[in-house]
Amino acid sequence: MNSEERRAARRKRREEKRATKRAERIKDCTFDNVADLNSLYIAARHCGRGVMWKASSQSYIIRILRNIAKSRAELLAGEEICHPTNDFVIYERGVRREISAVRFSERVIKKSYCENALVPAVVPTLIANNYANVKGRGTHFAIKTLKAQLARHYRKHGSDGYILLVDLSNYFGSLDHARAIDLLDCFDDERLKALGAHFVNRQGEVGLGLGDEPNQMHAVAYLSPVDHFVTECCNVEAYGRYMDDLYAIHTSKDHLQVVLGCIETLCAARGLRLNTRKTKIVKLTRGFTFLKKRFKYTDTGKIVVRPSRKAITDERRRLKAHAALVRQGLMTLEQANQSYQSWRGSMRHLDAQKTVESMDALYRELFDPVNTCRGGSH
């Protein structure tokens, strides 16, 4: 056996091993499992978490057995389960977000579809540093991982190096349906493929709406080919992605320019455009912002993570707006305090003690004579 034959044999063994793992992974990802009464019951309970103050949630849960039996019958009969969405616009930190909210009964079916099919089949194919919408990951995990990557870079190269920050324009609104549906090829069950394709095609010709759980998973996996290409072929020191925010670290700025060109080409092939205003290569010694957090090396190599200046400004403005609403009787003091304590809790894992102390002082000033902020220290 010559070297070429040995390589072909190794390749064949790897492919057989992957096929075995894939078959094991998706063996329970079936249409019948999604439509199972137990699956729908668990999905309904999960959908009700945190929203039981809504009349629609209460109405569904009160008659939960009858409602899930109806959903199962509709699924098995191939009836239309998608209803017109409740479309509205919110402005998040000055950015316009178009939200498409679905009915509770439809949410239950989609929750079962995600938990019993889409997530088990798709998540194992993602890279470990794809942080968004995956159980056990999230923003805190992303920050923790990035700090570890920066620490490893400092041990090898010191603070010399660069980080490529990439942001995409109108990410959800630009997702191509045909490529999103390609994700469903991981299923062997044709009825399951048809159900997932129907969820996608119900949303027009291009783009997926915010607020729909299957859309979140499609968006997470849409750039997975880019993730694998950069991590496996581009020889970067570190890489990570949180939905449409990407970063890559390397000692050479020229190398990152080449990586940026590759990412731009791959994204263009998938119908996406880079946000040129936010896409840039930054020297690590200058510090950089990722996920609204400011990362910077100290002189000793310690990585300091603080909230960005804009995030602090936004919170100060929010506090003043809430104080005005409390004075007008449009908001209770308890609601204002809950909002502030939520922000305060998000600072717990950051190097933000002075920021929190300053914000506590502003809170006491705005909401005197009754001060409900417990504990002024961070």
N, C-alpha and C positions, 0 to 999 in steps of 0.2 A: 504494500500500500504506500503510494507516494504522498507527499505533503498535501497536495490538492485534495486527494481523496480523504485524508485524515480531517482536513478542515471541513469538507462537505459532511463527513460523518458527525463531527462535533455540532455543526449547524443543525443537522437533522435531529440530534438528541435534544438540543436546546428548544427547537420548535415543538417537538413532542412533549417536552416538559411543560412548556408554556400552554400548549393546548390542553393538557391534563389539568393544570391549575385553573385555566379559564372555565373548563367544563364543571369543575368543582365549585367555582365561584358563582356560576349562574344557574346551577341546577334547580334552585328554589325560586328563581326569578321567572315566574310564570303568571299568565293572566288569571288562572284559577286562584293562585295565592293572593293576588291583589284584590280579587272579588270575594275572598273568603270573609265570612261574617266576623270571625275573630279579628282579622286584619283591619276591617272597617271599624270595628268597635274601638280597638286600640287607637286607630288614627283619629277617630272622632274625639276621644278623650284628650289626645295630644293637641288637637286643633283648638280645644276649649281652654287650654292653659293661658291664663293672663287676659282673656277676653270674655269671661263669663258675665261681665257687667253689661254686655250687649244683648239686646232683646233677641236678635237672630240666633246667637249662640245658646241662650237659655231655651228658646223654643225648640231647637234641634235636640239638645241634650235631654230635655224633659221626655221627649218621645224617641229616644235614641234607638231602641230596638226596632221600632217601626220604620224609622228613617233609614237605618243601615240596610234593613231588608229590602226597602224600596230601591236603594242605590245598587244593591247586588242584582236585583231583578233587571234594572235598567242596563247594567253592564253586560249581563249575560244575554240579554235580548238585543244588544247592539243599538239601543236607543241613544238619542242625543242627551249627553249629560252636561254639556257646556252651556252656560246661560250668558246673557249680555253682562258685561263687566260694569262696575261702578268706577268710571274714570274721573280722576281729579288731579290737580297739580299742587305740589308743595315746593317750597323753596328751602333747600338745605344749604346753609352757609352761603346764600346768594346764588346757588346753582338750581336751575329749574329741573324738577323731577316730575315726570308724568307717571302717575300710579294707576294701575289697572287692578282694582280689587274684585275678587270673585266671591260668589255666594258661599255660605258656610257648607252647604251640601256638596258643592263642587270641590271645595277645599278638602273635605274628608276623603273623597275618592283620589284626589291628587296626592294627598298625604300618604295614603296606602300605596299608591303607585311608586312614590319616591322611596318610602321606607322598605318596601318589599321587592323592588325591582331596580329602580334607577340608581340609587345610592350604592347598594351592594355590588352592582355590576361596574359602576364607573369609578368610584373612589379608589379602589386598588390600582387603577391604571394611572392615577395622577402621581406627580412627583411629590416627595415628602414636603417640599417647601412651597406647595400651593396651599395658601393659608385660609382662603375664604370658604365659608359655608360647609366646612367639614368638621364633624364631631371630634372634639379633642384639640382642635386648632383654633383659629380666630386671631384677633388683633394682639392679645397678650402673648400668644404663642409666637406670632410673627415678630414681635418686638424682642422677645427672649432669644429667638433663633438668630435674628440679625445681630444682636449683641454678641452672641457666641461666635458668629462668623467674623465680626470685626475684631474680637479678641484673638481668634486664630490668625487673622491677617497680621495683627500687630506683632504676634510672637514670631512670625516668619519674616516680615518685611518692615516692621516698625509702622509709623503712621504714613509712610510714603505709599501712594496709590490713588486710585480714582474709583468713583462709583457712577455707573450709568443709571439714570432715573428715567423711566419711560412711562408716559401716560397716554391713554387712547381717548379720542374724541367720540362722544355719543356712543359708548360701547354697546349698551343694551339695544339702542335704536338702530344699530348697524349690523346686528347678527344675521347672517344669511341662513334662511330656513333649510335649504338643501344640506348645507354642511352641519347644521344643528341636528338634523334627522339622521345624518350619517352615524351619529353617536349611538343610535339604536341598533346598529348592526351587531352589537355585542349580544343581543337577545336571539335565542333560537325560536322562541314562541312568536309566531306571526301575528296572533291577535294582540300580543303585548306591543309589538312594533307598530301596528296600526293604531292602537290607542295612544301611544306616545307621539306618533306623527300627527294625529288629529289634534292633540293639545297644542302642538307647534303651529300647524297650518291655520288654526282658528284665529290667529293673531295677524292677519293681513299677509302681505307679500314679503316683507323684510322687517326685522327687529322683533324683540321679545319684550313684553311689558314687565315693569317692576311690580313686585308684590305677589307674584305667582311662584310657588315653590319649585315646580319642575324647571321654570325658566332660570332660576338661580343655579341649579345644577348644570343646565346646558351652558350657561355663561361661564361657570367655573371650568368646565371641560373644553370649552371652545378653543382656547389657546394652548391646550395641552401639547399639540405638536410643536409649538414654539418653545414651550418649557423643555421638552425632551431634546430638541435640537440644540438649544443653548447649553444645557447642562452636559450633554453627551458629546457634542461636536465642537464647541467653541472654546474649550479649555479656559474657562473663567475661574477665578478664585472662589466666588460664591454667587449664588443666584436665588431669587425668590420672587413670588408673585402673589398679590392680593387682588383678586378679580382683574381690574384693568390697570393696576399699578405694578410695574415690574422694576427690578433692579438687578444689576450685575456688577461685581467688584473685580478689579484687576490692577496690577501694578503699572500697566501700560495704557496711556490714553489712546494711542493709535490703535491698539488692539480693540479697545471698547468702541472706537469709531467703526471698525469693521463689523463688530457684533451688532451695533446699532443698525448698520446697513442691512444686515441679514434679518434682523427683527422687523424692520420696516418692510422689506420685500415679502416676508412670510405673512405679515399682517395685511398688506395690500392684496395678496392673493386670496385672503379670506374676507375681503370687503371692508377692512378696517383702516382708519387713518390715525396717524400719531398726532397728538397735541403738541405742536412745535413750541408752544410757550412753556409747557411744563416738562418737556423732554430735554434733558441736558446731561452733560458729564461734569461732575464736580470733584474737586480735589478733596481727599478725605480730611486733610488738616483744616479745611475751612468749615467742616461740618455740613450736614445735609438734613432735609426734612423728608420723612416717609410716614405715611398714615397719620399726618398731623402731629407728628412727634419729631423733635429736633435731636439728632444724634451728633455727638462730638467727642473726640479724644481729648483727654487732659494731657499735661506734660509727662505724666507717669504712665500713660497708656490706658488709664481707666476710661471706660465708655460711659459718658453721661447722657441720659435720655430725659429731656424735658418737653413739656407741651410747647407747640409752636407759638410764636407771638400772636398770630392770627387767632388761634384757639383761645388764648387768654383774653384777647380783646373781645371775642364773641361772647365769652362767658360773662364778662363784666357788663356788656350791653344787655345780655339776657337778664342778669340780676336787676338792672335798672328798669327794664321793661316789666319784669314781674312785680317789682315794687310799685310801679304805677298802676298795674292791674289790681293789686291788693288794695291800694287806696281807693280805687274806683268801685270796689266790691265785685269785680269780675273774676277774681281769683282768691282762693282762701290762703291764709298764711301757711297752713299745713301743706297745700299743694306746692307753694313756692319753696318750702323747706325740703320737700321730697325731691324736687328738681335739683336743688343745690346739692343735697347729700349724694344724689346720683353722680353728679359731676365730680364731687369731692372724692367719691369712691374710685372713680376712674384714675385719679392721681396717685392712688396708693402704691402702684408699682413703678412710679417714675421718680426722678430726682427733682421733686417739686415742693419741698417743704416751705421755702420762702414764698413761693407763689400761692400756696394754700393759705399760709398765714396772712398774706396781703388780701386774699379774697375773703377770708373770714372777717377781717376788719371791715371791708366794704359791706359784707352781708349785715354785720351788726349795725353799721351806720344807716343802712337803707331800711332795715326792718325793726329798728327800735320803736317803741319801748319794749316790745316783746321779742326776745332773742331765743330762737329755737335751734340755733346751730350748736350742737354738742361737741365740745372738744376743739380748741383752737389749734392744737398742734397736729402735725402730719405724721 
